[in-house]
Amino acid sequence: MKTEKYKSAKEALEAVTKLYNKSVSDLQKEFDSFASGKIPKERVTSCYPFVRISTEYATRRDIRLSYGFVPRPGVYEITITRPDIFDHYYLEQFEQLLTNHETPLEVGYSNVPIPVHFALGEDFYLEKDLSAEQIEALPELFDQPDLNIMDDEVANGTFVARHGQSLPLGLFTAPRTDLSIMRLRHYTGTNAAHFQNYVIFTNYQFYIDQFIKMSHELMEKDEDGDLKEDDIYSAFVEPGNKVTTNKNLKTGKDEDGFALGRMPQMPAYHLKRADGNGITMVNIGVGPSNAKTITDHIAVLRPHAWLMLGHCAGLRNSQSLGDYVLAHAYLREDNVLYKDLHPAIPIPALSEIQLSLEQTVSEVTGYQGYDLKKIMRTGTVATIDDRNWELRPAVHQNRRLSQSRAIALDMESGTIAANGFRFRVPYGTLLCVSDKPLHGQLKLPGMADSFYRQRVDQHMQIGLRTMELLREIGPEKLHSRKLRSFNEVAFQ
């Protein structure tokens, strides 16, 4: 199949975008014809475009970055999807490859079909207006999603190339990425295009309520302000793709979005910036299964960092309700990731994240230096899958916690950190002690209400300010070499 070579990242992106748009347009036209009653004479197939680089040398110009180069000579390629979402991302990856290897990028059509569901996009319910006969005939006429090419072998480090097979340039194939884009709409009630590069996860609606309040305040007009769109948050997006624009800007307009029959399982809210470096916040609910599910899908968007802000059980008698816990290590007993990332594999603390969190806690609370220990502990956080862990016999529940030197326990943080490590997304955890079951302080309604009122606002300020600090640090430093293996893909 004919391909073209490009020495310009911009030209390569334009070429691959043109190929993708043509494939999608062809599929959409054929499907519209099929939906109107015209049966295609033969099977309809359109394929994803790909980008390939062939190198004879593995040398690179800039050895400081953890990404942007191939580890050894060979042929590497990746299928491309949704340039409308990933244009800036692709452009940077292409530029890094061209800079480091000084060899052109090859662009063409792959042999991987685009499933018709993905071509129609997350705003389209494919089967809605089809008859039972059309639904039955659909798999014979259009390509369907194929789970055999949607696995996470590359991310898990288990991928082995067959003889003559190209090596991967990125962690995810185009179909795997498209699947997650569709799932994000389902789970969060917002389109993937709204997600920002800095993501906060929480396990309580109280944090979301505060985030909504703070975000709407930022959207209000400041009579004395002289603000530029590049410097501020430009819009706030809520489930249903409801958009509220910043009244200080002359660009953009409010949008009502689509009607929600019910709130999604893990609603997402997006405080957007024009450059995509705003803040997304997701209420993942309770439990490691939700934590794995949402991070499995957000990972394809290649965020620059994600943090867990939530509540935990304090395990030390010296802790007080409302104290903060900065996770330096994790005891992982969530039982949802052991097949992908064994619990024996250590999850390292990332210095840029840890220092930013500690600095922000100091700024917001006013405690500095040694005094910071009065309200914050650093150490191991245990993550488990049993919400009623307190009911186990004491001899069993305490032994592992004591041996690991854990200072706090929750049901999400270890999973989020482990999936960040697995998918090369910088991660961190700052929790707030809401109960101390081992010391007689159980989470009961009255106690919880008092705690929420006192701490949620401060905890949210810490989270938002930390994301601002990480944005100032920049993705080049955040994407640490701690997250990269010795035989790593080129794309960040």
VMD Tcl script that draws the C-alpha trace (Angstrom):
set ca {
  {0.00 0.00 0.00}
  {1.34 3.43 -0.94}
  {2.88 5.57 1.80}
  {4.41 9.03 1.94}
  {7.43 10.24 3.91}
  {7.63 13.53 5.81}
  {10.46 15.42 7.47}
  {8.03 17.93 8.99}
  {5.93 16.98 12.02}
  {3.21 19.41 10.98}
  {3.01 17.95 7.47}
  {2.94 14.40 8.86}
  {0.07 15.36 11.17}
  {-1.84 16.99 8.31}
  {-1.37 13.89 6.16}
  {-2.50 11.43 8.82}
  {-5.48 13.66 9.70}
  {-6.55 13.72 6.06}
  {-6.39 9.92 5.82}
  {-8.30 9.43 9.05}
  {-11.03 11.90 8.13}
  {-11.50 10.23 4.75}
  {-11.84 6.78 6.32}
  {-14.38 8.03 8.85}
  {-16.32 10.01 6.24}
  {-16.54 6.98 3.95}
  {-17.83 4.79 6.78}
  {-20.38 7.38 7.88}
  {-21.75 7.74 4.35}
  {-22.05 3.99 3.91}
  {-23.75 3.61 7.26}
  {-26.22 6.42 6.55}
  {-27.10 4.68 3.29}
  {-27.51 1.34 5.11}
  {-29.68 2.92 7.83}
  {-31.96 4.40 5.16}
  {-32.57 0.89 3.78}
  {-29.94 0.48 1.06}
  {-27.93 -2.72 1.62}
  {-24.27 -2.52 0.51}
  {-23.31 -4.97 -2.23}
  {-20.14 -5.96 -0.38}
  {-18.58 -5.62 3.05}
  {-17.68 -2.02 3.98}
  {-14.19 -1.52 5.40}
  {-12.12 1.57 6.09}
  {-8.81 1.41 7.94}
  {-6.93 3.53 10.44}
  {-3.90 5.44 9.18}
  {-0.51 4.72 10.69}
  {2.77 6.50 11.32}
  {6.03 4.57 10.97}
  {9.69 5.31 11.59}
  {12.59 3.11 10.50}
  {15.91 3.69 12.25}
  {19.37 2.24 11.83}
  {20.71 3.90 14.97}
  {19.25 4.34 18.46}
  {21.25 7.46 19.27}
  {19.35 10.62 20.20}
  {20.12 14.30 20.55}
  {18.44 15.00 23.91}
  {19.06 12.42 26.63}
  {17.20 14.40 29.31}
  {13.66 13.51 28.19}
  {12.20 10.16 29.16}
  {10.32 9.85 25.86}
  {10.56 10.84 22.18}
  {13.02 8.18 20.98}
  {13.12 4.47 20.11}
  {15.32 2.22 22.26}
  {17.12 0.37 19.48}
  {17.33 0.19 15.67}
  {14.24 -1.19 13.93}
  {10.85 -0.42 12.42}
  {8.26 1.16 14.70}
  {4.69 2.20 14.01}
  {1.39 3.18 15.58}
  {-2.19 3.39 14.32}
  {-3.71 6.87 14.62}
  {-7.18 7.94 15.72}
  {-9.12 11.09 16.67}
  {-6.67 13.79 15.56}
  {-9.38 16.26 16.62}
  {-8.55 15.30 20.23}
  {-4.89 14.30 19.96}
  {-3.53 16.82 17.44}
  {-1.26 18.62 19.95}
  {-0.14 15.32 21.44}
  {0.69 13.75 18.08}
  {2.50 16.88 16.93}
  {4.82 16.83 19.95}
  {5.55 13.11 19.59}
  {6.32 13.50 15.87}
  {8.60 16.46 16.56}
  {10.54 14.52 19.18}
  {11.06 11.56 16.85}
  {12.25 13.75 14.00}
  {14.59 15.70 16.28}
  {16.12 12.66 17.95}
  {16.49 10.38 14.94}
  {16.70 12.68 11.91}
  {14.83 10.20 9.75}
  {11.49 10.87 8.03}
  {8.11 9.69 9.25}
  {6.17 7.39 6.94}
  {2.39 7.82 6.73}
  {-0.17 5.54 5.13}
  {-3.18 3.31 5.70}
  {-2.81 0.35 8.05}
  {-4.61 -2.97 7.68}
  {-6.54 -2.35 10.93}
  {-10.24 -1.69 10.21}
  {-12.10 1.11 11.98}
  {-15.16 -0.39 13.74}
  {-18.26 1.41 12.55}
  {-19.22 2.17 16.17}
  {-16.04 4.21 16.59}
  {-16.39 5.98 13.24}
  {-19.81 7.29 14.25}
  {-18.43 8.74 17.49}
  {-19.48 8.91 21.12}
  {-22.47 11.18 20.39}
  {-24.16 8.57 18.21}
  {-26.19 5.57 19.39}
  {-25.67 3.21 16.48}
  {-28.54 0.77 17.03}
  {-31.14 3.38 18.01}
  {-32.95 3.74 14.68}
  {-32.08 0.37 13.14}
  {-34.60 -2.40 12.68}
  {-34.03 -5.84 14.18}
  {-33.11 -7.14 10.71}
  {-30.56 -4.37 10.19}
  {-28.98 -4.99 13.59}
  {-28.66 -8.68 12.75}
  {-27.07 -7.90 9.37}
  {-24.69 -5.25 10.72}
  {-21.74 -7.54 11.64}
  {-21.74 -9.06 8.15}
  {-21.51 -5.68 6.45}
  {-19.44 -3.47 8.79}
  {-16.39 -4.11 10.95}
  {-17.11 -4.58 14.64}
  {-14.81 -3.92 17.63}
  {-12.18 -6.68 17.93}
  {-10.95 -7.31 21.47}
  {-7.91 -9.15 20.14}
  {-6.30 -5.81 19.23}
  {-7.50 -3.86 22.28}
  {-5.35 -5.41 24.98}
  {-2.74 -3.74 27.19}
  {0.21 -6.00 26.40}
  {2.51 -3.10 25.56}
  {1.70 -1.19 28.76}
  {2.04 -4.38 30.81}
  {5.41 -5.22 29.30}
  {4.21 -8.57 27.96}
  {4.15 -7.72 24.24}
  {6.40 -9.89 22.06}
  {6.66 -8.96 18.38}
  {6.24 -11.75 15.84}
  {8.94 -12.25 13.22}
  {8.79 -9.35 10.77}
  {6.23 -7.43 12.85}
  {6.80 -3.73 13.49}
  {7.44 -2.65 17.08}
  {5.00 -0.28 18.83}
  {5.55 3.46 18.99}
  {2.93 3.98 21.70}
  {1.21 2.16 24.55}
  {-2.21 1.96 22.87}
  {-3.51 0.94 19.46}
  {-6.11 3.16 17.81}
  {-8.98 0.73 18.53}
  {-7.98 0.53 22.21}
  {-7.96 4.33 22.36}
  {-11.34 4.58 20.62}
  {-12.87 2.09 23.04}
  {-11.76 4.20 26.00}
  {-13.08 7.38 24.40}
  {-16.49 5.74 24.11}
  {-16.31 4.37 27.65}
  {-15.41 7.77 29.09}
  {-18.62 9.24 27.71}
  {-20.53 6.33 29.26}
  {-18.93 6.44 32.71}
  {-18.43 10.19 33.18}
  {-21.22 11.81 31.16}
  {-18.76 14.03 29.28}
  {-16.88 13.67 26.01}
  {-13.18 12.85 26.02}
  {-12.40 16.12 24.23}
  {-13.22 18.02 27.45}
  {-10.71 16.16 29.64}
  {-7.74 18.22 30.78}
  {-4.11 17.25 31.33}
  {-4.29 17.45 35.14}
  {-6.77 15.08 36.76}
  {-8.01 14.86 40.35}
  {-9.86 11.79 41.60}
  {-12.01 11.80 44.71}
  {-14.23 9.33 46.52}
  {-16.73 11.82 47.95}
  {-19.37 14.06 46.43}
  {-18.53 16.79 48.96}
  {-15.32 17.47 47.05}
  {-17.18 17.66 43.76}
  {-19.70 20.10 45.23}
  {-16.85 22.36 46.32}
  {-15.13 22.05 42.93}
  {-18.37 23.05 41.17}
  {-18.80 26.06 43.47}
  {-15.20 27.23 43.01}
  {-15.33 26.69 39.24}
  {-18.53 28.68 38.77}
  {-17.01 31.52 40.80}
  {-14.03 31.54 38.41}
  {-16.42 31.86 35.46}
  {-18.02 35.04 36.83}
  {-17.08 38.38 35.30}
  {-14.38 40.36 37.06}
  {-15.09 44.02 36.37}
  {-11.51 45.01 37.12}
  {-9.92 42.10 35.31}
  {-7.88 42.35 32.13}
  {-7.44 38.67 31.42}
  {-6.13 36.72 28.45}
  {-7.56 33.35 27.51}
  {-4.14 31.68 27.63}
  {-3.68 32.71 31.26}
  {-6.98 31.64 32.82}
  {-9.60 28.93 32.85}
  {-11.75 29.48 29.79}
  {-14.77 27.26 30.55}
  {-16.31 24.83 33.01}
  {-17.92 21.62 31.75}
  {-20.33 19.43 33.72}
  {-21.93 16.03 32.98}
  {-24.12 16.23 29.91}
  {-21.41 18.37 28.25}
  {-22.97 21.45 29.84}
  {-20.53 24.31 29.16}
  {-20.28 27.53 31.17}
  {-17.81 29.97 29.63}
  {-15.65 32.48 31.45}
  {-17.48 35.80 31.33}
  {-14.15 37.65 31.28}
  {-13.47 36.33 27.78}
  {-15.04 37.34 24.52}
  {-14.61 33.88 22.99}
  {-16.87 30.86 23.33}
  {-20.48 30.54 24.40}
  {-22.46 28.62 26.98}
  {-23.94 25.30 25.90}
  {-26.78 23.31 27.47}
  {-25.35 19.98 26.33}
  {-27.50 16.86 26.31}
  {-30.16 15.77 28.77}
  {-29.09 13.23 31.39}
  {-31.63 10.59 32.31}
  {-29.56 9.95 35.44}
  {-26.15 10.90 36.73}
  {-23.35 8.75 35.29}
  {-21.50 6.23 37.43}
  {-18.39 8.38 37.78}
  {-19.30 11.98 36.85}
  {-16.49 14.20 35.55}
  {-16.13 17.98 35.72}
  {-13.63 19.99 33.67}
  {-12.11 23.37 34.47}
  {-10.71 24.04 31.01}
  {-7.82 26.06 29.67}
  {-7.30 26.91 26.02}
  {-4.08 24.85 25.98}
  {-5.71 21.77 27.55}
  {-3.73 22.22 30.77}
  {-6.76 22.77 32.97}
  {-8.08 20.50 35.72}
  {-10.49 17.59 35.42}
  {-12.12 16.21 38.57}
  {-13.86 12.83 38.72}
  {-15.95 11.34 41.51}
  {-14.92 7.70 41.22}
  {-17.08 6.57 44.10}
  {-15.86 3.86 46.45}
  {-13.66 0.90 45.67}
  {-10.65 -0.27 43.67}
  {-12.74 -1.60 40.78}
  {-14.00 1.89 39.94}
  {-10.49 3.28 40.41}
  {-9.04 0.81 37.91}
  {-11.89 1.25 35.43}
  {-11.64 5.01 35.15}
  {-7.83 5.15 35.06}
  {-7.75 2.41 32.40}
  {-9.65 4.78 30.14}
  {-8.30 8.21 31.10}
  {-4.78 6.85 30.53}
  {-5.28 6.83 26.73}
  {-5.65 10.64 26.86}
  {-2.04 10.85 28.13}
  {-2.57 13.30 31.00}
  {0.45 14.95 32.59}
  {-0.52 13.99 36.16}
  {-3.31 12.57 38.27}
  {-3.87 12.86 42.01}
  {-6.10 11.14 44.53}
  {-7.77 13.48 47.03}
  {-10.04 11.66 49.42}
  {-10.66 10.31 52.87}
  {-8.92 7.53 54.71}
  {-8.84 5.69 58.00}
  {-5.97 6.86 60.19}
  {-4.11 3.89 61.65}
  {-1.98 5.68 64.23}
  {-3.28 6.88 67.57}
  {-1.14 10.02 67.21}
  {-3.25 11.13 64.23}
  {-6.26 13.40 64.61}
  {-9.36 13.65 62.48}
  {-8.63 16.11 59.67}
  {-4.91 15.36 59.52}
  {-3.38 14.87 56.08}
  {-1.60 11.79 54.79}
  {0.94 12.10 51.98}
  {1.49 8.63 50.51}
  {5.15 7.71 49.99}
  {4.42 4.02 49.43}
  {1.46 1.67 48.99}
  {0.45 -1.67 50.45}
  {-1.63 -2.96 47.55}
  {-4.30 -5.48 48.49}
  {-6.96 -4.23 46.07}
  {-7.02 -7.53 44.10}
  {-7.96 -5.87 40.81}
  {-4.53 -5.22 39.30}
  {-2.55 -8.31 40.33}
  {-2.81 -9.88 36.85}
  {-1.50 -6.71 35.16}
  {0.92 -5.43 37.79}
  {1.83 -7.84 40.58}
  {1.60 -6.40 44.12}
  {5.27 -7.33 44.65}
  {6.30 -4.68 42.11}
  {7.14 -1.45 43.98}
  {5.36 1.80 43.10}
  {7.95 4.56 43.58}
  {7.16 7.99 44.94}
  {7.70 10.70 42.30}
  {9.69 13.57 43.75}
  {8.09 16.33 41.64}
  {4.62 15.29 42.80}
  {5.60 14.72 46.44}
  {7.42 18.04 46.80}
  {4.58 19.96 45.15}
  {2.00 18.41 47.49}
  {4.11 19.09 50.58}
  {4.77 22.67 49.50}
  {1.08 23.30 48.88}
  {-0.01 21.85 52.23}
  {2.45 24.21 53.88}
  {1.22 27.23 51.87}
  {-2.48 26.61 52.50}
  {-2.30 25.56 56.17}
  {0.45 27.96 57.24}
  {2.51 25.21 58.89}
  {6.16 25.13 57.87}
  {9.18 22.90 58.36}
  {9.04 20.70 61.43}
  {5.63 22.10 62.42}
  {4.09 20.53 59.33}
  {4.27 17.20 61.16}
  {1.51 18.46 63.45}
  {-1.08 18.06 60.69}
  {0.51 15.80 58.05}
  {2.16 12.39 58.07}
  {4.09 10.75 55.24}
  {4.28 7.00 54.87}
  {2.61 3.89 53.53}
  {-1.07 3.87 52.57}
  {-2.81 0.49 52.52}
  {-5.45 -0.01 49.82}
  {-7.90 -2.88 50.23}
  {-11.13 -4.12 48.62}
  {-13.22 -4.71 51.76}
  {-15.09 -1.69 53.07}
  {-15.88 -3.52 56.31}
  {-12.27 -4.41 57.04}
  {-12.76 -3.27 60.65}
  {-14.96 -6.31 61.30}
  {-12.19 -8.82 60.74}
  {-10.60 -10.33 63.87}
  {-8.00 -7.89 65.16}
  {-5.09 -10.33 64.94}
  {-5.65 -10.73 61.19}
  {-6.43 -7.14 60.28}
  {-3.53 -5.60 62.17}
  {-0.61 -7.84 61.28}
  {-0.11 -6.76 57.66}
  {-0.80 -3.14 58.49}
  {1.79 -3.23 61.26}
  {4.40 -5.08 59.19}
  {4.05 -2.57 56.34}
  {4.24 0.41 58.74}
  {1.02 1.71 57.13}
  {-0.28 4.99 58.52}
  {-3.59 5.09 56.64}
  {-6.01 2.83 54.80}
  {-8.42 3.42 51.91}
  {-9.91 1.62 48.90}
  {-8.63 3.58 45.90}
  {-5.23 5.26 46.28}
  {-2.98 2.25 45.72}
  {-4.94 1.30 42.61}
  {-4.74 4.79 41.13}
  {-1.02 5.04 41.83}
  {-0.35 1.54 40.46}
  {-2.27 2.25 37.26}
  {-0.39 5.53 36.92}
  {2.87 3.59 37.16}
  {1.56 0.96 34.74}
  {0.44 3.52 32.15}
  {3.35 5.97 32.67}
  {1.13 8.73 34.09}
  {2.65 10.71 37.00}
  {0.62 10.09 40.17}
  {0.28 11.18 43.78}
  {-1.97 10.85 46.83}
  {-3.02 13.27 49.56}
  {-5.66 11.91 51.92}
  {-7.49 13.32 54.90}
  {-8.14 11.26 58.03}
  {-11.90 10.95 58.54}
  {-11.98 8.12 61.10}
  {-9.74 5.93 63.28}
  {-11.51 2.56 63.60}
  {-8.59 0.84 65.34}
  {-8.74 3.48 68.06}
  {-12.49 3.65 68.65}
  {-13.32 6.58 66.36}
  {-15.68 5.11 63.77}
  {-17.09 7.03 60.83}
  {-20.56 7.95 62.08}
  {-23.01 10.51 60.62}
  {-22.51 13.35 63.11}
  {-18.73 13.05 63.18}
  {-18.54 12.89 59.39}
  {-20.66 16.01 58.87}
  {-18.49 18.05 61.21}
  {-15.32 16.80 59.55}
  {-16.59 17.54 56.02}
  {-17.42 21.15 56.89}
  {-14.00 21.77 58.38}
  {-11.73 20.14 55.83}
  {-13.20 19.86 52.33}
  {-12.58 23.48 51.31}
  {-8.97 23.43 52.50}
  {-8.26 20.04 50.93}
  {-9.65 21.25 47.60}
  {-7.52 24.39 47.71}
  {-4.47 22.19 48.24}
  {-5.41 19.98 45.30}
  {-6.01 22.85 42.88}
  {-2.87 24.72 43.92}
  {-0.81 21.55 43.55}
  {-2.02 21.15 39.98}
  {-0.99 24.74 39.27}
  {2.50 24.00 40.61}
  {2.75 20.85 38.48}
  {1.69 22.86 35.44}
  {4.52 25.30 36.16}
  {7.00 22.43 36.44}
  {5.97 21.26 32.97}
  {5.39 17.83 31.41}
  {9.03 17.40 30.40}
  {10.04 17.10 34.06}
  {6.87 15.39 35.28}
  {7.14 12.42 32.94}
  {9.91 10.94 34.99}
  {12.31 8.22 33.84}
  {11.14 6.32 36.92}
  {8.03 5.49 34.88}
  {9.89 4.15 31.84}
  {11.25 0.66 31.32}
  {14.56 -0.20 29.63}
  {12.73 -1.19 26.42}
  {10.18 1.60 26.24}
  {7.86 2.96 23.54}
  {8.77 6.34 22.07}
  {5.49 8.14 22.70}
  {4.94 9.78 26.08}
}
mol new
graphics top color blue
foreach p $ca { graphics top sphere $p radius 0.5 }
foreach p [lrange $ca 0 end-1] q [lrange $ca 1 end] { graphics top cylinder $p $q radius 0.2 }
display resetview
